[in-house]
C-alpha cells in the first residue's frame, strides 16, 4: 500500500503513503497527516484514524489499484465518495 498514487478522477490528486510499524503518513498535496491503524491484521482493507478522529479507509484492489474513502470525525458532516488511485511509484 505504501508508495505514490494518482487519482483517476477529475481532480487528479497525488497521494503518498509511507508506513512505520502501525503508523501511516498520508500526504495529499500540502496536507500531511499521521494515522494510526485501528483494524490490525486486515488483509485487503486497512482503516486508520488521525488525532481528530477522522477515519481513512484504504481498500487494496490489486497491487496497482487502491480505493480510498475519508469520513470526518463523529459530529461533523463529511464523507468522500470512493476515490480510485493507481500506483505510480514505490515508497523509498
N, C-alpha and C positions, 0 to 999 in steps of 0.2 A: 504494500500500500504506500510505502514511502516513495518519494520522488517528486517530479514536476508533472503537473496535469493541466490540460487545457479544456475549457468547457466547450460543449458542442451546441451552444445556444447563440442567440443574437448578441449577448453581452461579451462573449469571448474573453472570459476571465482566466487567469492562470493561478493555480493553487499549488503551493509547495508544502509537502508534508515531510517532517523529519521526526524520528522516534528515538527516545532513550528510555529503556525499561517500560513502565506503564504511562509515560508522559509523551504526548504528541504535540509537536509545534506545528500549528496550522497558520499558513500565511496566504492571503489573497490580496494582491496589490499592496497597499501600505498598511493593511490590517493584519496584525500578528497576535495570535492567542496561544496560550499554553493550556493544553487539555489533559484531563485525567480520564482514563478508561474506566467505565462503570460496568461493563459486561465482560469479565475475564473469561478467556478460553473460547470465545466465539470464533467460528471458522470463517464465515464469509461476511458477517455483519458486525461492525465494531461501533460501539456507542461511547461517546466521550462527552464530558461536561467541562465548561470553563468555570472560573471563580464566581461568575454572576449567576450560575445555574442554568445557562443556556445549553441545549443539547445539540450535538453534532453527530449525525449518523452517516457512516460510510458503508456502502454495500458493494463488495467486490464481485463484479460480474465475470470478468476474465482478468488475466494479467495486465491487459492493456485498457480495460474499461472499468470505471468506478462510478457509482451513483452516490450523490450527496444530498442530504436533507438537513436543514437547520431549523430548530424550534426554539423560540425565545423562552426565557425562564417563565415559570408559572406566574400568572397575573399580568403578563404583558402579551399583547397580540403580536404574532409574528411566526410564520412558518413558510419556508420556501417550498415551491414545487420541487420535485426531484430534478437535480441538475446532473447531466451526464458529462463525465470527464474522460478524456483519452490521455494516456500516458505519453509524455514527450521526452522524459529523461529520468534516469535512476538517481536516487539521492547519493551524495558523496560521503 
